[in-house]
């Protein structure tokens, strides 16, 4: 039953990852939150009378039918209670309590690196991103990106070109609404060699705020983020900022306005012509932003 309660909790506007954590810390479980007295709920930060009213309106029968329909469609619902919730993301303060997943999440996906960049790259940057992703995937790292046009697409394709390469694509839409549409074939291939992930209900269209929200998941799934090419106002810079707040390694390829700005702010330069990719892969594999990951915590199973 716990999946139903997590699904109910995550569907309430106003209850994001941070608030959900505080609620479960206070009441003990998602089920207990749904059954908590109204007045106690209202004492919690950000829990308004409207949020409480929405909690009261939850129908577990409707959600149970929805879970069955998702399963028939091959869509998984992965929650904080599940052992296969991604290890790196589990430690992020505003991680989503529920992920919708098509494909398979594996323990080795903890050794992940995000490769991101502009949607309108130069041919050189496209080739570099694809080669970099292929080489790092060949060395056993899972490649994470956002399925967008441009650098994201090159990163996913590069990972798939490596023998045994894996890649995870984080969507800023629901899994039934692949965006951009030209990447539908790529998305289907990714499900065979990794997974598509979204925090949004499968019918959710792509919107600007959703695309921005997914950036924290792209970096959160990863131990390092590499920005290949970016303009001064690129969304990739948002991913980079979130990576730094999450304690991830941050690399930037010199040569574009956005990456030069990141380098000026302390990102490490990455030049594929001179980089020791064996050492880089091992460094990413060994990096932990949160110390000993084997220590039990509230969200460890």
C-alpha positions as a Markdown table, in Angstrom:
| # | Residue | x | y | z |
|---|---|---|---|---|
| 1 | Unk | 0.0 | 0.0 | 0.0 |
| 2 | Unk | 2.9 | 2.4 | 0.6 |
| 3 | Unk | 3.2 | 3.3 | -3.1 |
| 4 | Unk | -0.4 | 4.4 | -3.1 |
| 5 | Unk | 0.3 | 6.7 | -0.2 |
| 6 | Unk | 3.5 | 8.2 | -1.7 |
| 7 | Unk | 1.7 | 8.7 | -5.0 |
| 8 | Unk | -1.1 | 10.5 | -3.2 |
| 9 | Unk | 1.3 | 12.7 | -1.3 |
| 10 | Unk | 3.3 | 13.6 | -4.3 |
| 11 | Unk | 0.2 | 14.5 | -6.3 |
| 12 | Unk | -0.8 | 17.3 | -3.9 |
| 13 | Unk | 0.2 | 20.8 | -5.2 |
| 14 | Unk | 2.4 | 22.5 | -2.5 |
| 15 | Unk | 4.0 | 19.3 | -1.3 |
| 16 | Unk | 7.4 | 19.0 | -2.9 |
| 17 | Unk | 10.4 | 17.0 | -1.8 |
| 18 | Unk | 11.5 | 19.2 | 1.1 |
| 19 | Unk | 8.0 | 19.4 | 2.5 |
| 20 | Unk | 7.4 | 15.7 | 2.0 |
| 21 | Unk | 10.5 | 14.9 | 4.0 |
| 22 | Unk | 9.5 | 17.1 | 6.9 |
| 23 | Unk | 6.0 | 15.6 | 6.9 |
| 24 | Unk | 7.3 | 12.0 | 7.0 |
| 25 | Unk | 9.9 | 12.9 | 9.6 |
| 26 | Unk | 7.1 | 14.3 | 11.8 |
| 27 | Unk | 4.4 | 11.7 | 11.3 |
| 28 | Unk | 6.5 | 8.6 | 10.5 |
| 29 | Unk | 5.3 | 7.5 | 7.1 |
| 30 | Unk | 3.4 | 8.7 | 4.0 |
| 31 | Unk | 0.3 | 6.7 | 5.2 |
| 32 | Unk | 0.5 | 8.4 | 8.6 |
| 33 | Unk | 0.7 | 11.8 | 6.9 |
| 34 | Unk | -2.6 | 11.1 | 5.0 |
| 35 | Unk | -4.3 | 10.0 | 8.2 |
| 36 | Unk | -2.9 | 12.8 | 10.4 |
| 37 | Unk | -5.4 | 15.2 | 12.2 |
| 38 | Unk | -6.0 | 18.4 | 10.2 |
| 39 | Unk | -4.9 | 20.7 | 13.0 |
| 40 | Unk | -1.5 | 18.9 | 13.4 |
| 41 | Unk | -1.0 | 19.1 | 9.6 |
| 42 | Unk | -1.6 | 22.8 | 9.6 |
| 43 | Unk | 1.1 | 23.3 | 12.2 |
| 44 | Unk | 3.7 | 22.2 | 9.6 |
| 45 | Unk | 5.4 | 24.8 | 7.5 |
| 46 | Unk | 3.8 | 25.3 | 4.0 |
| 47 | Unk | 0.8 | 23.2 | 4.9 |
| 48 | Unk | -2.2 | 25.4 | 4.3 |
| 49 | Unk | -5.9 | 24.8 | 4.7 |
| 50 | Unk | -6.0 | 24.2 | 0.9 |
| 51 | Unk | -3.3 | 21.6 | 1.0 |
| 52 | Unk | -5.1 | 19.8 | 3.9 |
| 53 | Unk | -8.4 | 19.9 | 1.9 |
| 54 | Unk | -6.6 | 18.3 | -1.0 |
| 55 | Unk | -5.2 | 15.6 | 1.2 |
| 56 | Unk | -8.7 | 14.8 | 2.4 |
| 57 | Unk | -9.9 | 14.4 | -1.2 |
| 58 | Unk | -7.4 | 11.7 | -2.1 |
| 59 | Unk | -9.0 | 8.5 | -3.3 |
| 60 | Unk | -6.8 | 5.5 | -2.8 |
| 61 | Unk | -9.1 | 3.4 | -5.0 |
| 62 | Unk | -8.6 | 5.7 | -7.9 |
| 63 | Unk | -4.8 | 5.7 | -7.3 |
| 64 | Unk | -4.8 | 1.9 | -7.1 |
| 65 | Unk | -6.5 | 1.7 | -10.5 |
| 66 | Unk | -3.9 | 4.2 | -11.9 |
| 67 | Unk | -1.0 | 2.1 | -10.5 |
| 68 | Unk | -2.4 | -1.0 | -12.3 |
| 69 | Unk | -2.8 | 0.9 | -15.5 |
| 70 | Unk | 0.8 | 2.2 | -15.3 |
| 71 | Unk | 2.1 | -1.3 | -14.7 |
| 72 | Unk | 0.3 | -2.6 | -17.7 |
| 73 | Unk | 2.0 | 0.1 | -19.7 |
| 74 | Unk | 5.4 | -0.8 | -18.4 |
| 75 | Unk | 5.7 | 2.3 | -16.3 |
| 76 | Unk | 7.2 | 1.8 | -12.8 |
| 77 | Unk | 6.5 | 4.0 | -9.8 |
| 78 | Unk | 9.6 | 4.2 | -7.6 |
| 79 | Unk | 9.4 | 5.9 | -4.2 |
| 80 | Unk | 11.7 | 6.8 | -1.3 |
| 81 | Unk | 10.7 | 3.5 | 0.3 |
| 82 | Unk | 12.0 | 1.4 | -2.6 |
| 83 | Unk | 15.5 | -0.1 | -2.6 |
| 84 | Unk | 15.9 | 0.9 | -6.3 |
| 85 | Unk | 15.4 | 4.6 | -5.7 |
| 86 | Unk | 18.6 | 6.1 | -7.1 |
| 87 | Unk | 21.3 | 6.2 | -4.4 |
| 88 | Unk | 22.8 | 9.6 | -5.4 |
| 89 | Unk | 19.4 | 11.3 | -5.7 |
| 90 | Unk | 18.2 | 9.9 | -2.4 |
| 91 | Unk | 20.6 | 12.1 | -0.6 |
| 92 | Unk | 19.4 | 15.4 | -2.2 |
| 93 | Unk | 17.3 | 17.5 | 0.1 |
| 94 | Unk | 14.6 | 18.3 | -2.5 |
| 95 | Unk | 14.6 | 15.0 | -4.3 |
| 96 | Unk | 11.2 | 14.0 | -5.5 |
| 97 | Unk | 9.4 | 11.4 | -3.3 |
| 98 | Unk | 8.1 | 9.6 | -6.5 |
| 99 | Unk | 9.8 | 8.9 | -9.8 |
| 100 | Unk | 7.9 | 7.5 | -12.8 |
| 101 | Unk | 10.3 | 5.2 | -14.7 |
| 102 | Unk | 10.3 | 3.4 | -18.0 |
| 103 | Unk | 13.2 | 1.0 | -18.3 |
| 104 | Unk | 15.5 | -0.3 | -15.5 |
| 105 | Unk | 17.4 | 1.3 | -12.7 |
| 106 | Unk | 20.5 | -0.6 | -11.7 |
| 107 | Unk | 22.8 | -0.3 | -8.6 |
| 108 | Unk | 25.7 | 0.5 | -10.9 |
| 109 | Unk | 23.9 | 3.7 | -12.1 |
| 110 | Unk | 25.2 | 5.2 | -8.9 |
| 111 | Unk | 28.5 | 5.6 | -10.9 |
| 112 | Unk | 27.0 | 8.3 | -13.1 |
| 113 | Unk | 28.1 | 11.5 | -14.8 |
| 114 | Unk | 25.8 | 14.1 | -16.4 |
| 115 | Unk | 26.8 | 15.5 | -19.7 |
| 116 | Unk | 24.8 | 18.6 | -20.6 |
| 117 | Unk | 24.9 | 21.7 | -22.8 |
| 118 | Unk | 23.1 | 24.0 | -25.3 |
| 119 | Unk | 20.2 | 22.9 | -27.5 |
| 120 | Unk | 21.9 | 24.7 | -30.4 |
| 121 | Unk | 25.5 | 23.4 | -30.4 |
| 122 | Unk | 28.3 | 23.8 | -32.9 |
| 123 | Unk | 29.1 | 20.6 | -34.9 |
| 124 | Unk | 32.4 | 20.4 | -32.9 |
| 125 | Unk | 30.6 | 20.4 | -29.6 |
| 126 | Unk | 28.1 | 17.8 | -30.7 |
| 127 | Unk | 31.0 | 15.5 | -31.8 |
| 128 | Unk | 32.8 | 16.2 | -28.6 |
| 129 | Unk | 29.8 | 15.4 | -26.4 |
| 130 | Unk | 29.1 | 12.2 | -28.3 |
| 131 | Unk | 32.7 | 11.0 | -28.1 |
| 132 | Unk | 33.1 | 11.9 | -24.4 |
| 133 | Unk | 29.9 | 10.1 | -23.5 |
| 134 | Unk | 30.9 | 7.0 | -25.4 |
| 135 | Unk | 34.4 | 6.9 | -23.8 |
| 136 | Unk | 33.1 | 7.4 | -20.3 |
| 137 | Unk | 30.3 | 4.8 | -20.8 |
| 138 | Unk | 32.9 | 2.4 | -22.1 |
| 139 | Unk | 34.7 | 2.9 | -18.8 |
| 140 | Unk | 31.6 | 1.9 | -16.9 |
| 141 | Unk | 30.0 | 5.2 | -16.1 |
| 142 | Unk | 26.2 | 5.7 | -16.6 |
| 143 | Unk | 25.6 | 8.8 | -18.7 |
| 144 | Unk | 22.8 | 11.1 | -17.5 |
| 145 | Unk | 21.2 | 13.9 | -19.5 |
| 146 | Unk | 17.9 | 15.6 | -20.2 |
| 147 | Unk | 16.8 | 14.2 | -23.6 |
| 148 | Unk | 16.8 | 17.8 | -25.0 |
| 149 | Unk | 17.9 | 18.6 | -28.6 |
| 150 | Unk | 21.6 | 19.3 | -29.0 |
| 151 | Unk | 24.2 | 18.3 | -26.4 |
| 152 | Unk | 21.8 | 16.1 | -24.4 |
| 153 | Unk | 20.9 | 14.1 | -27.5 |
| 154 | Unk | 24.6 | 13.7 | -28.4 |
| 155 | Unk | 25.4 | 12.5 | -24.9 |
| 156 | Unk | 22.7 | 9.8 | -24.9 |
| 157 | Unk | 23.7 | 8.6 | -28.4 |
| 158 | Unk | 27.3 | 8.4 | -27.4 |
| 159 | Unk | 26.5 | 6.3 | -24.4 |
| 160 | Unk | 24.5 | 3.9 | -26.5 |
| 161 | Unk | 27.4 | 3.5 | -28.9 |
| 162 | Unk | 29.6 | 2.1 | -26.2 |
| 163 | Unk | 29.5 | -1.7 | -25.7 |
| 164 | Unk | 27.3 | -2.2 | -22.7 |
| 165 | Unk | 26.9 | 1.5 | -22.2 |
| 166 | Unk | 24.0 | 2.8 | -20.1 |
| 167 | Unk | 22.2 | 6.1 | -20.1 |
| 168 | Unk | 19.4 | 7.7 | -18.0 |
| 169 | Unk | 17.2 | 10.5 | -19.5 |
| 170 | Unk | 15.4 | 12.8 | -17.1 |
| 171 | Unk | 12.3 | 14.4 | -18.7 |
| 172 | Unk | 10.7 | 17.8 | -18.0 |
| 173 | Unk | 7.4 | 16.2 | -19.0 |
| 174 | Unk | 5.5 | 13.1 | -18.3 |
| 175 | Unk | 6.6 | 9.8 | -19.7 |
| 176 | Unk | 3.7 | 9.7 | -22.1 |
| 177 | Unk | 4.6 | 13.1 | -23.5 |
| 178 | Unk | 8.2 | 12.7 | -24.8 |
| 179 | Unk | 9.7 | 16.1 | -25.6 |
| 180 | Unk | 11.1 | 16.9 | -28.1 |
| 181 | Unk | 9.0 | 14.6 | -30.3 |
| 182 | Unk | 11.9 | 14.0 | -32.7 |
| 183 | Unk | 13.6 | 12.2 | -29.8 |
| 184 | Unk | 10.9 | 9.6 | -29.4 |
| 185 | Unk | 12.9 | 6.9 | -31.2 |
| 186 | Unk | 16.0 | 7.8 | -29.1 |
| 187 | Unk | 13.8 | 7.6 | -25.9 |
| 188 | Unk | 12.6 | 4.1 | -26.9 |
| 189 | Unk | 16.2 | 2.9 | -27.4 |
| 190 | Unk | 17.2 | 4.4 | -24.0 |
| 191 | Unk | 14.6 | 2.2 | -22.2 |
| 192 | Unk | 16.5 | -0.9 | -23.5 |
| 193 | Unk | 19.8 | 0.3 | -22.2 |
| 194 | Unk | 18.9 | 2.4 | -19.2 |
| 195 | Unk | 15.8 | 4.3 | -18.2 |
| 196 | Unk | 13.6 | 7.3 | -18.8 |
| 197 | Unk | 12.7 | 9.1 | -15.5 |
| 198 | Unk | 10.3 | 11.9 | -14.6 |
| 199 | Unk | 8.9 | 13.3 | -11.3 |
| 200 | Unk | 5.8 | 14.4 | -13.2 |
| 201 | Unk | 2.6 | 12.5 | -13.8 |
| 202 | Unk | 2.9 | 10.6 | -17.1 |
| 203 | Unk | 0.4 | 12.9 | -18.9 |
| 204 | Unk | 2.2 | 16.2 | -18.0 |
| 205 | Unk | 3.2 | 18.3 | -20.9 |
| 206 | Unk | 6.7 | 20.0 | -21.1 |
| 207 | Unk | 6.6 | 23.5 | -19.6 |
| 208 | Unk | 9.4 | 25.9 | -18.8 |
| 209 | Unk | 9.2 | 25.4 | -15.0 |
| 210 | Unk | 9.2 | 21.6 | -15.4 |
| 211 | Unk | 12.2 | 21.7 | -17.6 |
| 212 | Unk | 14.0 | 23.8 | -15.0 |
| 213 | Unk | 12.9 | 21.5 | -12.2 |
| 214 | Unk | 14.4 | 18.5 | -13.8 |
| 215 | Unk | 17.9 | 20.0 | -13.7 |
| 216 | Unk | 18.3 | 19.2 | -10.0 |
| 217 | Unk | 17.5 | 15.6 | -10.8 |
| 218 | Unk | 20.0 | 15.4 | -13.7 |
| 219 | Unk | 22.7 | 16.6 | -11.3 |
| 220 | Unk | 21.3 | 14.7 | -8.3 |
| 221 | Unk | 21.6 | 11.4 | -10.1 |
| 222 | Unk | 25.2 | 12.0 | -10.9 |
| 223 | Unk | 28.5 | 12.3 | -9.1 |
| 224 | Unk | 29.8 | 14.8 | -11.6 |
| 225 | Unk | 28.4 | 17.2 | -14.2 |
| 226 | Unk | 30.2 | 18.1 | -17.4 |
| 227 | Unk | 29.0 | 21.2 | -19.4 |
| 228 | Unk | 30.2 | 20.9 | -23.0 |
| 229 | Unk | 29.0 | 24.1 | -24.6 |
| 230 | Unk | 26.6 | 26.8 | -23.3 |
| 231 | Unk | 25.5 | 30.4 | -23.9 |
| 232 | Unk | 25.5 | 32.9 | -21.1 |
| 233 | Unk | 21.9 | 32.2 | -20.4 |
| 234 | Unk | 21.8 | 28.5 | -21.0 |
| 235 | Unk | 19.7 | 26.2 | -18.9 |
| 236 | Unk | 22.9 | 24.1 | -18.5 |
| 237 | Unk | 24.2 | 26.8 | -16.2 |
| 238 | Unk | 21.2 | 26.1 | -13.9 |
| 239 | Unk | 22.2 | 22.4 | -13.8 |
| 240 | Unk | 25.8 | 23.4 | -13.0 |
| 241 | Unk | 24.6 | 25.6 | -10.2 |
| 242 | Unk | 22.6 | 22.8 | -8.7 |
| 243 | Unk | 25.5 | 20.4 | -9.1 |
| 244 | Unk | 27.7 | 22.7 | -7.0 |
| 245 | Unk | 25.0 | 23.1 | -4.3 |
| 246 | Unk | 24.7 | 19.3 | -4.2 |
| 247 | Unk | 28.5 | 18.9 | -3.8 |
| 248 | Unk | 29.0 | 17.3 | -7.2 |
| 249 | Unk | 32.2 | 17.6 | -9.2 |
| 250 | Unk | 31.8 | 20.2 | -12.0 |
| 251 | Unk | 33.7 | 20.3 | -15.2 |
| 252 | Unk | 33.4 | 22.7 | -18.2 |
| 253 | Unk | 34.8 | 22.4 | -21.7 |
| 254 | Unk | 36.5 | 25.7 | -22.6 |
| 255 | Unk | 35.4 | 27.7 | -25.6 |
| 256 | Unk | 31.8 | 29.0 | -25.2 |
| 257 | Unk | 30.5 | 32.0 | -23.2 |
| 258 | Unk | 28.7 | 29.8 | -20.7 |
| 259 | Unk | 31.5 | 27.4 | -20.0 |
| 260 | Unk | 34.0 | 30.2 | -19.7 |
| 261 | Unk | 31.8 | 31.8 | -17.1 |
| 262 | Unk | 31.7 | 28.5 | -15.2 |
| 263 | Unk | 35.5 | 28.2 | -15.4 |
| 264 | Unk | 35.9 | 31.7 | -14.0 |
| 265 | Unk | 33.7 | 30.7 | -11.1 |
| 266 | Unk | 35.7 | 27.7 | -10.3 |
| 267 | Unk | 34.6 | 24.8 | -12.5 |
| 268 | Unk | 37.4 | 22.5 | -13.6 |
| 269 | Unk | 38.5 | 22.7 | -17.3 |
| 270 | Unk | 38.1 | 19.5 | -19.4 |
| 271 | Unk | 40.0 | 19.3 | -22.7 |
| 272 | Unk | 39.3 | 16.0 | -24.4 |
| 273 | Unk | 42.5 | 16.3 | -26.4 |
| 274 | Unk | 44.6 | 16.1 | -23.2 |
| 275 | Unk | 42.3 | 14.5 | -20.6 |
| 276 | Unk | 43.2 | 11.2 | -19.0 |
| 277 | Unk | 39.8 | 9.6 | -19.2 |
| 278 | Unk | 40.8 | 6.6 | -17.2 |
| 279 | Unk | 41.8 | 8.8 | -14.2 |
| 280 | Unk | 38.7 | 11.0 | -14.8 |
| 281 | Unk | 36.4 | 8.1 | -14.7 |
| 282 | Unk | 37.9 | 6.7 | -11.5 |
| 283 | Unk | 37.8 | 10.1 | -9.9 |
| 284 | Unk | 34.1 | 10.4 | -10.7 |
| 285 | Unk | 33.4 | 6.9 | -9.6 |
| 286 | Unk | 35.1 | 7.5 | -6.2 |
| 287 | Unk | 33.5 | 10.9 | -5.6 |
| 288 | Unk | 30.9 | 11.1 | -2.8 |
| 289 | Unk | 29.2 | 14.4 | -1.9 |
| 290 | Unk | 27.8 | 12.9 | 1.3 |
| 291 | Unk | 30.5 | 10.9 | 2.9 |
| 292 | Unk | 29.9 | 7.3 | 3.8 |
| 293 | Unk | 26.9 | 6.2 | 1.7 |
| 294 | Unk | 26.6 | 3.0 | 3.7 |
| 295 | Unk | 25.5 | 4.8 | 6.8 |
| 296 | Unk | 21.7 | 4.3 | 7.4 |
| 297 | Unk | 19.5 | 7.3 | 7.2 |
| 298 | Unk | 15.9 | 8.2 | 7.0 |
| 299 | Unk | 15.7 | 7.3 | 3.3 |
| 300 | Unk | 18.0 | 4.3 | 3.3 |
| 301 | Unk | 16.4 | 0.9 | 3.0 |
